[in-house]
Amino acid sequence: MQKNEKIYVAGHRGLVGSAILRRLRADGYENLVTRTSAELDLREQQAVRDFFAEQKPDYVILAAAKVGGILANDTYPAEFIYDNLMMEANVVDASHRHGVKKLLALGSTCIYPRMAPQPLKEEYLLSGPLESTNEWYAVAKITGIKLCQAYRRQYGSDFIAAMPTNLYGPGDNFDLEKSHVLPALIRKFHEARQKGEPTVTLWGTGKPLREFLHVDDLADAVLFLLREYSGEEIVNIGVGKDISIAELAAIVKEVVGFEGEIRYDPSKPDGTPRKLVDVTKINGLGWSAKIGLREGIESTYQWFLDQVDKQQIRGLS
């Protein structure tokens, strides 16, 4: 990618998109195009076609998606499948119609079968039933992968798809009702320290294993793949190693400075025992994650504190 070429980042205000923008700017890319959802509804085909006809981007990074947890997926299945399908179909097709040089679509490891062997290899896609709690989102993201593959096969379009593992970092969601485990732990321990509480109780046993990739590492991988990879096969992006929730909680507790006791409530669900991606492929291409977990948690907590100071996180002062 030349520094003066136009790059459109769809979903630039989210955790992923904002990190990609930061990285592009840090690398000297200045011809960047963004639109908020209010400015451009990616579900509207004609609006997307008009935008591409006007802007004529050279590169497209598709990080826009409707996302949410188990409750949201269960409550709004129609929106999760429809909104994501329409966004992907419109952006991929418009990219083809208007001669985009390269498109990278970001998916999620929820595309893999519920009972797939660990670690998750790219070839496990469509080898078994999906996890029922997020199948609406997963089906839409799988369709996005297949769109990229279909346009590559029929038209020779250089469209690629990458599947990141669990992400965290600046810009994360710290709402306890909607956040993922790592930002939820940061907020719980922070609030407990602020209130002087003697204990923090966490759901489950603490035994499940999870992998965590800093969003700035993901942004680094995205640029690497745009520069170095062209193929129909999907590519996992991850660290290649996991950690138990109990070990993770101990690190967060120490970083935040909470001095009380951690307790577990085994009556609450643990979720999937393990979720780790196989990163043999991307490592073989020459990329690997660089940000250590403790280092990443420290920087994320500092960002969280900065947002608290700016009163950008609800319910905290």
FIVEX-954722 format. One record per residue (C-alpha): x, y, z; residue in one letter. Coordinates in steps of 0.05 Angstrom, whole numbers, plus 5000, padded with zeros to 4 digits. Layout:
<nodes>
((X Y Z) A);
...
</nodes>
This chain:
<nodes>
((5000 5000 5000) M);
((5026 5068 4980) Q);
((5021 5123 5032) K);
((4978 5166 4987) N);
((4928 5112 4969) E);
((4858 5120 4996) K);
((4838 5071 5051) I);
((4766 5065 5076) Y);
((4759 5038 5147) V);
((4687 5015 5158) A);
((4670 5015 5232) G);
((4723 5064 5252) H);
((4693 5083 5319) R);
((4693 5012 5349) G);
((4747 4977 5388) L);
((4777 4946 5325) V);
((4766 5002 5275) G);
((4794 5056 5321) S);
((4857 5015 5333) A);
((4867 5005 5258) I);
((4859 5080 5246) L);
((4912 5094 5300) R);
((4960 5046 5268) R);
((4949 5072 5197) L);
((4962 5143 5220) R);
((5024 5122 5259) A);
((5051 5088 5196) D);
((5041 5152 5155) G);
((4976 5136 5119) Y);
((4938 5201 5115) E);
((4888 5190 5058) N);
((4837 5156 5104) L);
((4762 5155 5094) V);
((4712 5143 5150) T);
((4637 5150 5159) R);
((4595 5143 5221) T);
((4533 5099 5217) S);
((4491 5163 5218) A);
((4530 5189 5157) E);
((4529 5123 5119) L);
((4482 5065 5134) D);
((4520 5005 5108) L);
((4455 4965 5106) R);
((4429 5010 5050) E);
((4454 4985 4983) Q);
((4446 5048 4942) Q);
((4477 5092 4996) A);
((4538 5046 4997) V);
((4544 5045 4921) R);
((4539 5121 4919) D);
((4592 5128 4972) F);
((4640 5082 4934) F);
((4626 5118 4869) A);
((4643 5185 4901) E);
((4703 5165 4943) Q);
((4734 5109 4900) K);
((4776 5078 4957) P);
((4837 5037 4937) D);
((4834 4993 5000) Y);
((4776 4973 5045) V);
((4780 4946 5116) I);
((4712 4919 5137) L);
((4710 4924 5213) A);
((4638 4946 5218) A);
((4589 4897 5251) A);
((4530 4892 5297) K);
((4558 4857 5358) V);
((4534 4836 5426) G);
((4534 4782 5478) G);
((4490 4721 5490) I);
((4430 4761 5513) L);
((4432 4808 5454) A);
((4439 4751 5404) N);
((4381 4714 5436) D);
((4336 4776 5440) T);
((4350 4805 5371) Y);
((4366 4747 5324) P);
((4335 4781 5263) A);
((4377 4844 5271) E);
((4441 4805 5283) F);
((4434 4764 5220) I);
((4402 4816 5175) Y);
((4445 4877 5194) D);
((4510 4839 5188) N);
((4491 4804 5123) L);
((4471 4870 5090) M);
((4533 4907 5113) M);
((4579 4853 5086) E);
((4542 4842 5021) A);
((4538 4916 5005) N);
((4610 4932 5021) V);
((4639 4871 4986) V);
((4597 4881 4924) D);
((4611 4956 4920) A);
((4685 4943 4929) S);
((4682 4897 4868) H);
((4640 4945 4826) R);
((4686 5004 4839) H);
((4753 4970 4830) G);
((4779 4966 4901) V);
((4850 4938 4899) K);
((4843 4898 4963) K);
((4791 4886 5016) L);
((4802 4854 5085) L);
((4739 4831 5122) A);
((4745 4817 5196) L);
((4704 4760 5226) G);
((4704 4725 5293) S);
((4724 4658 5322) T);
((4650 4645 5336) C);
((4647 4621 5263) I);
((4678 4555 5285) Y);
((4636 4495 5306) P);
((4615 4491 5379) R);
((4653 4426 5391) M);
((4712 4437 5345) A);
((4779 4410 5369) P);
((4827 4458 5404) Q);
((4865 4497 5381) P);
((4818 4521 5326) L);
((4847 4511 5257) K);
((4822 4549 5196) E);
((4800 4485 5162) E);
((4750 4471 5218) Y);
((4702 4522 5187) L);
((4634 4489 5171) L);
((4656 4422 5199) S);
((4601 4419 5252) G);
((4543 4454 5287) P);
((4552 4525 5312) L);
((4545 4549 5384) E);
((4470 4562 5390) S);
((4478 4625 5432) T);
((4510 4665 5376) N);
((4491 4627 5313) E);
((4456 4687 5281) W);
((4519 4729 5284) Y);
((4563 4669 5265) A);
((4521 4652 5203) V);
((4526 4724 5180) A);
((4602 4726 5189) K);
((4610 4659 5153) I);
((4571 4689 5095) T);
((4619 4748 5095) G);
((4677 4699 5087) I);
((4641 4663 5031) K);
((4627 4729 4996) L);
((4701 4745 4995) C);
((4716 4676 4968) Q);
((4662 4679 4916) A);
((4684 4746 4888) Y);
((4756 4722 4887) R);
((4736 4659 4848) R);
((4690 4692 4798) Q);
((4722 4760 4788) Y);
((4793 4752 4814) G);
((4780 4804 4868) S);
((4835 4808 4920) D);
((4788 4801 4979) F);
((4813 4766 5042) I);
((4783 4748 5110) A);
((4815 4744 5179) A);
((4788 4716 5244) M);
((4814 4750 5308) P);
((4810 4716 5376) T);
((4784 4751 5439) N);
((4804 4824 5437) L);
((4816 4877 5490) Y);
((4849 4945 5495) G);
((4836 5020 5491) P);
((4765 5032 5468) G);
((4737 4970 5500) D);
((4667 4965 5530) N);
((4667 4968 5606) F);
((4592 4963 5616) D);
((4584 4904 5665) L);
((4520 4881 5631) E);
((4550 4879 5561) K);
((4626 4874 5567) S);
((4670 4814 5557) H);
((4709 4781 5613) V);
((4773 4823 5614) L);
((4743 4893 5615) P);
((4691 4867 5664) A);
((4746 4844 5711) L);
((4782 4911 5706) I);
((4719 4948 5725) R);
((4699 4900 5781) K);
((4767 4903 5815) F);
((4771 4978 5805) H);
((4703 4989 5837) E);
((4720 4942 5894) A);
((4785 4978 5908) R);
((4750 5046 5906) Q);
((4697 5022 5955) K);
((4745 4985 6000) G);
((4708 4919 5992) E);
((4740 4858 6022) P);
((4722 4809 5966) T);
((4705 4804 5892) V);
((4661 4746 5871) T);
((4668 4720 5800) L);
((4623 4674 5762) W);
((4640 4600 5753) G);
((4701 4562 5776) T);
((4757 4603 5744) G);
((4780 4542 5706) K);
((4759 4558 5634) P);
((4817 4576 5587) L);
((4815 4638 5543) R);
((4862 4672 5495) E);
((4869 4748 5494) F);
((4898 4791 5438) L);
((4912 4865 5447) H);
((4874 4905 5395) V);
((4938 4942 5375) D);
((4968 4874 5357) D);
((4907 4861 5315) L);
((4916 4927 5279) A);
((4988 4907 5266) D);
((4965 4840 5237) A);
((4913 4874 5193) V);
((4966 4917 5160) L);
((5012 4857 5154) F);
((4959 4816 5118) L);
((4940 4873 5072) L);
((5013 4878 5051) R);
((5034 4806 5051) E);
((4974 4759 5042) Y);
((4929 4743 4983) S);
((4890 4679 4986) G);
((4820 4648 4990) E);
((4833 4614 5056) E);
((4815 4651 5121) I);
((4871 4669 5169) V);
((4867 4665 5245) N);
((4896 4723 5285) I);
((4915 4707 5357) G);
((4969 4697 5408) V);
((4972 4622 5405) G);
((4968 4611 5480) K);
((4914 4616 5532) D);
((4906 4629 5606) I);
((4855 4607 5658) S);
((4803 4658 5682) I);
((4832 4649 5752) A);
((4903 4667 5727) E);
((4875 4726 5688) L);
((4837 4751 5749) A);
((4900 4748 5792) A);
((4938 4791 5741) I);
((4881 4842 5736) V);
((4875 4845 5812) K);
((4949 4861 5818) E);
((4949 4913 5763) V);
((4889 4948 5791) V);
((4916 4945 5862) G);
((4857 4909 5895) F);
((4882 4877 5959) E);
((4821 4836 5979) G);
((4802 4764 5965) E);
((4777 4733 5900) I);
((4719 4685 5908) R);
((4685 4642 5856) Y);
((4612 4623 5850) D);
((4609 4553 5819) P);
((4534 4556 5815) S);
((4543 4605 5756) K);
((4561 4579 5687) P);
((4633 4573 5664) D);
((4618 4575 5589) G);
((4661 4539 5538) T);
((4719 4502 5573) P);
((4771 4527 5523) R);
((4774 4574 5463) K);
((4843 4579 5430) L);
((4860 4593 5357) V);
((4915 4559 5319) D);
((4962 4613 5293) V);
((5009 4567 5254) T);
((4987 4599 5188) K);
((4998 4672 5205) I);
((5062 4656 5243) N);
((5087 4620 5181) G);
((5072 4682 5140) L);
((5118 4721 5186) G);
((5073 4754 5237) W);
((5065 4742 5312) S);
((5035 4780 5370) A);
((5082 4826 5408) K);
((5044 4856 5466) I);
((5048 4814 5530) G);
((4984 4803 5569) L);
((5006 4839 5632) R);
((5033 4898 5591) E);
((4968 4901 5553) G);
((4926 4899 5615) I);
((4967 4955 5647) E);
((4957 5000 5586) S);
((4883 4983 5582) T);
((4873 5000 5655) Y);
((4909 5066 5645) Q);
((4862 5081 5587) W);
((4803 5062 5632) F);
((4827 5110 5686) L);
((4834 5166 5635) D);
((4762 5154 5613) Q);
((4739 5155 5686) V);
((4774 5223 5695) D);
((4737 5248 5633) K);
((4672 5219 5660) Q);
((4665 5177 5597) Q);
((4647 5113 5634) I);
((4579 5112 5665) R);
((4569 5099 5739) G);
((4641 5116 5759) L);
((4674 5177 5787) S);
</nodes>
